């Protein structure tokens, strides 16, 4: 988010906006916001855009631990992204 929008704008960008952007560009979203799957508008954005998202919903993880989760599961993630979205 920061790399694409910049630090200030990343904080102000609605989840529905970046979800749709990632799907449009064919990007895979990695995040730790478990509320996306519960929020009606955000879930709708995932569904209509065909977004492909991976979530580690542990707010207490360090950045290193979060990255480790994704790295350890890289093979399964690579297999999963071959499928058409939407999915979280």
Secondary structure, 3 states (H helix, E strand, C coil): CHHHHCHHHHHHCCHHHHHHHHHHCCCEEEECCHHHHCCHHHHHHHHHHCCEEEECCCCCCCHHHHHHHHHHCHHHHHHHCCCCCCEC
